[in-house]
């Protein structure tokens, strides 16, 4: 009987640990596209490539 109780306690502990880890992962806030900001460092404003990059960033 003690063997069965130890197995049940071990399973309950593992289930509780897995549920708490899953709850921690699921609690993270979703990031929306409006909240994301990517800084752009323009290297040369006379280059056509960097003018396009800067125009796209604005």
N, CA, C and O atoms as a printed pandas DataFrame, in Angstrom:
     atom_number atom_name residue_name chain_id  residue_number  x_coord  y_coord  z_coord
0              1         N          UNK        A               1    0.818   -1.198    0.000
1              2        CA          UNK        A               1    0.000    0.000    0.000
2              3         C          UNK        A               1    0.864    1.265    0.000
3              4         O          UNK        A               1    0.516    2.266   -0.626
4              5         N          UNK        A               2    2.001    1.202    0.716
5              6        CA          UNK        A               2    2.890    2.358    0.764
6              7         C          UNK        A               2    3.492    2.637   -0.617
7              8         O          UNK        A               2    3.729    3.792   -0.972
8              9         N          UNK        A               3    3.738    1.584   -1.390
9             10        CA          UNK        A               3    4.286    1.724   -2.736
10            11         C          UNK        A               3    3.319    2.483   -3.641
11            12         O          UNK        A               3    3.738    3.351   -4.407
12            13         N          UNK        A               4    2.033    2.162   -3.559
13            14        CA          UNK        A               4    1.010    2.828   -4.370
14            15         C          UNK        A               4    0.905    4.292   -3.979
15            16         O          UNK        A               4    0.764    5.153   -4.849
16            17         N          UNK        A               5    0.971    4.589   -2.690
17            18        CA          UNK        A               5    0.885    5.968   -2.216
18            19         C          UNK        A               5    2.071    6.787   -2.702
19            20         O          UNK        A               5    1.904    7.945   -3.083
20            21         N          UNK        A               6    3.271    6.202   -2.694
21            22        CA          UNK        A               6    4.449    6.938   -3.154
22            23         C          UNK        A               6    4.372    7.218   -4.654
23            24         O          UNK        A               6    4.801    8.280   -5.106
24            25         N          UNK        A               7    3.833    6.280   -5.428
25            26        CA          UNK        A               7    3.673    6.506   -6.869
26            27         C          UNK        A               7    2.654    7.611   -7.120
27            28         O          UNK        A               7    2.869    8.460   -7.984
28            29         N          UNK        A               8    1.553    7.612   -6.381
29            30        CA          UNK        A               8    0.537    8.652   -6.552
30            31         C          UNK        A               8    1.077   10.015   -6.149
31            32         O          UNK        A               8    0.788   11.013   -6.810
32            33         N          UNK        A               9    1.853   10.074   -5.078
33            34        CA          UNK        A               9    2.439   11.345   -4.666
34            35         C          UNK        A               9    3.422   11.855   -5.713
35            36         O          UNK        A               9    3.459   13.051   -6.001
36            37         N          UNK        A              10    4.210   10.959   -6.277
37            38        CA          UNK        A              10    5.170   11.348   -7.305
38            39         C          UNK        A              10    4.442   11.849   -8.551
39            40         O          UNK        A              10    4.845   12.851   -9.142
40            41         N          UNK        A              11    3.385   11.169   -8.949
41            42        CA          UNK        A              11    2.610   11.598  -10.119
42            43         C          UNK        A              11    1.934   12.940   -9.859
43            44         O          UNK        A              11    1.882   13.793  -10.744
44            45         N          UNK        A              12    1.417   13.127   -8.651
45            46        CA          UNK        A              12    0.777   14.398   -8.317
46            47         C          UNK        A              12    1.796   15.530   -8.345
47            48         O          UNK        A              12    1.496   16.625   -8.822
48            49         N          UNK        A              13    2.999   15.274   -7.838
49            50        CA          UNK        A              13    4.049   16.289   -7.853
50            51         C          UNK        A              13    4.450   16.646   -9.281
51            52         O          UNK        A              13    4.593   17.824   -9.612
52            53         N          UNK        A              14    4.630   15.645  -10.116
53            54        CA          UNK        A              14    5.010   15.883  -11.514
54            55         C          UNK        A              14    3.899   16.625  -12.246
55            56         O          UNK        A              14    4.175   17.534  -13.030
56            57         N          UNK        A              15    2.652   16.252  -12.001
57            58        CA          UNK        A              15    1.527   16.931  -12.648
58            59         C          UNK        A              15    1.437   18.378  -12.196
59            60         O          UNK        A              15    1.182   19.266  -13.010
60            61         N          UNK        A              16    1.644   18.627  -10.905
61            62        CA          UNK        A              16    1.603   19.997  -10.394
62            63         C          UNK        A              16    2.747   20.828  -10.963
63            64         O          UNK        A              16    2.547   21.989  -11.321
64            65         N          UNK        A              17    3.932   20.256  -11.050
65            66        CA          UNK        A              17    5.076   20.968  -11.616
66            67         C          UNK        A              17    4.846   21.282  -13.093
67            68         O          UNK        A              17    5.144   22.388  -13.544
68            69         N          UNK        A              18    4.324   20.330  -13.837
69            70        CA          UNK        A              18    4.058   20.557  -15.260
70            71         C          UNK        A              18    2.977   21.609  -15.457
71            72         O          UNK        A              18    3.078   22.443  -16.357
72            73         N          UNK        A              19    1.944   21.577  -14.624
73            74        CA          UNK        A              19    0.869   22.562  -14.741
74            75         C          UNK        A              19    1.368   23.960  -14.403
75            76         O          UNK        A              19    0.966   24.929  -15.048
76            77         N          UNK        A              20    2.234   24.081  -13.407
77            78        CA          UNK        A              20    2.742   25.406  -13.054
78            79         C          UNK        A              20    3.672   25.945  -14.132
79            80         O          UNK        A              20    3.657   27.145  -14.407
80            81         N          UNK        A              21    4.485   25.082  -14.752
81            82        CA          UNK        A              21    5.336   25.538  -15.853
82            83         C          UNK        A              21    4.502   25.955  -17.053
83            84         O          UNK        A              21    4.793   26.965  -17.695
84            85         N          UNK        A              22    3.480   25.192  -17.353
85            86        CA          UNK        A              22    2.608   25.523  -18.476
86            87         C          UNK        A              22    1.866   26.826  -18.221
87            88         O          UNK        A              22    1.692   27.629  -19.138
88            89         N          UNK        A              23    1.430   27.045  -16.994
89            90        CA          UNK        A              23    0.738   28.287  -16.657
90            91         C          UNK        A              23    1.681   29.476  -16.772
91            92         O          UNK        A              23    1.258   30.556  -17.185
92            93         N          UNK        A              24    2.930   29.304  -16.421
93            94        CA          UNK        A              24    3.907   30.380  -16.554
94            95         C          UNK        A              24    4.178   30.739  -17.995
95            96         O          UNK        A              24    4.364   31.912  -18.321
96            97         N          UNK        A              25    4.203   29.748  -18.860
97            98        CA          UNK        A              25    4.443   29.995  -20.282
98            99         C          UNK        A              25    3.223   30.642  -20.928
99           100         O          UNK        A              25    3.363   31.532  -21.767
100          101         N          UNK        A              26    2.041   30.205  -20.547
101          102        CA          UNK        A              26    0.810   30.710  -21.151
102          103         C          UNK        A              26    0.478   32.128  -20.689
103          104         O          UNK        A              26   -0.337   32.800  -21.322
104          105         N          UNK        A              27    1.082   32.589  -19.613
105          106        CA          UNK        A              27    0.740   33.890  -19.046
106          107         C          UNK        A              27    1.394   35.050  -19.782
107          108         O          UNK        A              27    1.007   36.197  -19.562
108          109         N          UNK        A              28    2.366   34.798  -20.643
109          110        CA          UNK        A              28    3.071   35.875  -21.323
110          111         C          UNK        A              28    2.119   36.656  -22.227
111          112         O          UNK        A              28    1.249   36.082  -22.882
112          113         N          UNK        A              29    2.302   37.964  -22.246
113          114        CA          UNK        A              29    1.429   38.843  -23.021
114          115         C          UNK        A              29    1.785   38.758  -24.503
115          116         O          UNK        A              29    2.966   38.761  -24.850
116          117         N          UNK        A              30    0.800   38.683  -25.373
117          118        CA          UNK        A              30    1.086   38.635  -26.807
118          119         C          UNK        A              30    1.546   40.001  -27.318
119          120         O          UNK        A              30    1.031   41.037  -26.896
120          121         N          UNK        A              31    2.496   39.990  -28.208
121          122        CA          UNK        A              31    2.999   41.231  -28.785
122          123         C          UNK        A              31    2.241   41.521  -30.072
123          124         O          UNK        A              31    2.137   40.659  -30.944
124          125         N          UNK        A              32    1.723   42.706  -30.188
125          126        CA          UNK        A              32    1.029   43.081  -31.414
126          127         C          UNK        A              32    1.986   43.856  -32.314
127          128         O          UNK        A              32    3.012   44.356  -31.854
128          129         N          UNK        A              33    1.653   43.953  -33.574
129          130        CA          UNK        A              33    2.524   44.622  -34.536
130          131         C          UNK        A              33    2.640   46.112  -34.250
131          132         O          UNK        A              33    3.647   46.723  -34.609
132          133         N          UNK        A              34    1.641   46.714  -33.616
133          134        CA          UNK        A              34    1.678   48.142  -33.331
134          135         C          UNK        A              34    2.669   48.472  -32.220
135          136         O          UNK        A              34    3.144   49.605  -32.143
136          137         N          UNK        A              35    2.990   47.510  -31.358
137          138        CA          UNK        A              35    3.879   47.761  -30.235
138          139         C          UNK        A              35    5.351   47.589  -30.586
139          140         O          UNK        A              35    6.211   48.000  -29.807
140          141         N          UNK        A              36    5.667   47.002  -31.720
141          142        CA          UNK        A              36    7.048   46.710  -32.075
142          143         C          UNK        A              36    7.688   47.943  -32.703
143          144         O          UNK        A              36    7.144   48.531  -33.639
144          145         N          UNK        A              37    8.854   48.329  -32.175
145          146        CA          UNK        A              37    9.614   49.450  -32.725
146          147         C          UNK        A              37   11.016   48.964  -33.052
147          148         O          UNK        A              37   11.710   48.425  -32.189
148          149         N          UNK        A              38   11.431   49.154  -34.296
149          150        CA          UNK        A              38   12.765   48.751  -34.727
150          151         C          UNK        A              38   13.541   50.015  -35.079
151          152         O          UNK        A              38   13.175   50.710  -36.027
152          153         N          UNK        A              39   14.603   50.328  -34.341
153          154        CA          UNK        A              39   15.377   51.535  -34.651
154          155         C          UNK        A              39   16.179   51.355  -35.943
155          156         O          UNK        A              39   16.726   50.283  -36.201
156          157         N          UNK        A              40   16.239   52.399  -36.735
157          158        CA          UNK        A              40   16.976   52.390  -37.997
158          159         C          UNK        A              40   18.112   53.398  -37.894
159          160         O          UNK        A              40   17.881   54.563  -37.569
160          161         N          UNK        A              41   19.327   52.963  -38.166
161          162        CA          UNK        A              41   20.480   53.859  -38.205
162          163         C          UNK        A              41   20.873   54.006  -39.670
163          164         O          UNK        A              41   21.374   53.066  -40.287
164          165         N          UNK        A              42   20.645   55.180  -40.211
165          166        CA          UNK        A              42   20.930   55.438  -41.621
166          167         C          UNK        A              42   22.416   55.743  -41.761
167          168         O          UNK        A              42   22.940   56.631  -41.088
168          169         N          UNK        A              43   23.092   55.005  -42.636
169          170        CA          UNK        A              43   24.527   55.178  -42.803
170          171         C          UNK        A              43   24.863   56.290  -43.798
171          172         O          UNK        A              43   25.861   56.993  -43.636
172          173         N          UNK        A              44   24.038   56.445  -44.815
173          174        CA          UNK        A              44   24.343   57.425  -45.853
174          175         C          UNK        A              44   23.031   57.881  -46.467
175          176         O          UNK        A              44   22.289   57.063  -47.010
176          177         N          UNK        A              45   22.731   59.175  -46.390
177          178        CA          UNK        A              45   21.466   59.671  -46.931
178          179         C          UNK        A              45   21.539   59.956  -48.422
179          180         O          UNK        A              45   20.509   60.215  -49.044
180          181         N          UNK        A              46   22.726   59.915  -49.011
181          182        CA          UNK        A              46   22.834   60.170  -50.447
182          183         C          UNK        A              46   22.697   58.888  -51.264
183          184         O          UNK        A              46   22.446   58.948  -52.468
184          185         N          UNK        A              47   22.856   57.746  -50.633
185          186        CA          UNK        A              47   22.735   56.469  -51.326
186          187         C          UNK        A              47   21.261   56.160  -51.588
187          188         O          UNK        A              47   20.413   56.360  -50.719
188          189         N          UNK        A              48   20.963   55.671  -52.797
189          190        CA          UNK        A              48   19.587   55.334  -53.152
190          191         C          UNK        A              48   19.047   54.242  -52.241
191          192         O          UNK        A              48   17.883   54.280  -51.842
192          193         N          UNK        A              49   19.891   53.266  -51.911
193          194        CA          UNK        A              49   19.461   52.161  -51.048
194          195         C          UNK        A              49   19.013   52.681  -49.687
195          196         O          UNK        A              49   17.943   52.303  -49.211
196          197         N          UNK        A              50   19.798   53.531  -49.059
197          198        CA          UNK        A              50   19.438   54.023  -47.723
198          199         C          UNK        A              50   18.275   55.001  -47.768
199          200         O          UNK        A              50   17.555   55.133  -46.779
200          201         N          UNK        A              51   18.069   55.689  -48.881
201          202        CA          UNK        A              51   16.879   56.532  -49.020
202          203         C          UNK        A              51   15.620   55.670  -49.030
203          204         O          UNK        A              51   14.616   56.038  -48.421
204          205         N          UNK        A              52   15.663   54.529  -49.712
205          206        CA          UNK        A              52   14.530   53.602  -49.741
206          207         C          UNK        A              52   14.291   53.003  -48.356
207          208         O          UNK        A              52   13.147   52.889  -47.915
208          209         N          UNK        A              53   15.368   52.621  -47.672
209          210        CA          UNK        A              53   15.231   52.054  -46.325
210          211         C          UNK        A              53   14.613   53.075  -45.384
211          212         O          UNK        A              53   13.716   52.741  -44.610
212          213         N          UNK        A              54   15.079   54.306  -45.440
213          214        CA          UNK        A              54   14.554   55.363  -44.576
214          215         C          UNK        A              54   13.096   55.666  -44.901
215          216         O          UNK        A              54   12.292   55.882  -43.995
216          217         N          UNK        A              55   12.750   55.683  -46.183
217          218        CA          UNK        A              55   11.352   55.923  -46.571
218          219         C          UNK        A              55   10.455   54.789  -46.096
219          220         O          UNK        A              55    9.323   55.032  -45.675
220          221         N          UNK        A              56   10.938   53.567  -46.156
221          222        CA          UNK        A              56   10.154   52.434  -45.671
222          223         C          UNK        A              56    9.991   52.449  -44.163
223          224         O          UNK        A              56    8.965   52.010  -43.643
224          225         N          UNK        A              57   10.989   52.947  -43.462
225          226        CA          UNK        A              57   10.924   53.004  -42.002
226          227         C          UNK        A              57    9.941   54.063  -41.527
227          228         O          UNK        A              57    9.325   53.921  -40.470
228          229         N          UNK        A              58    9.799   55.112  -42.304
229          230        CA          UNK        A              58    8.876   56.186  -41.900
230          231         C          UNK        A              58    7.466   55.760  -42.186
231          232         O          UNK        A              58    6.528   56.513  -41.923
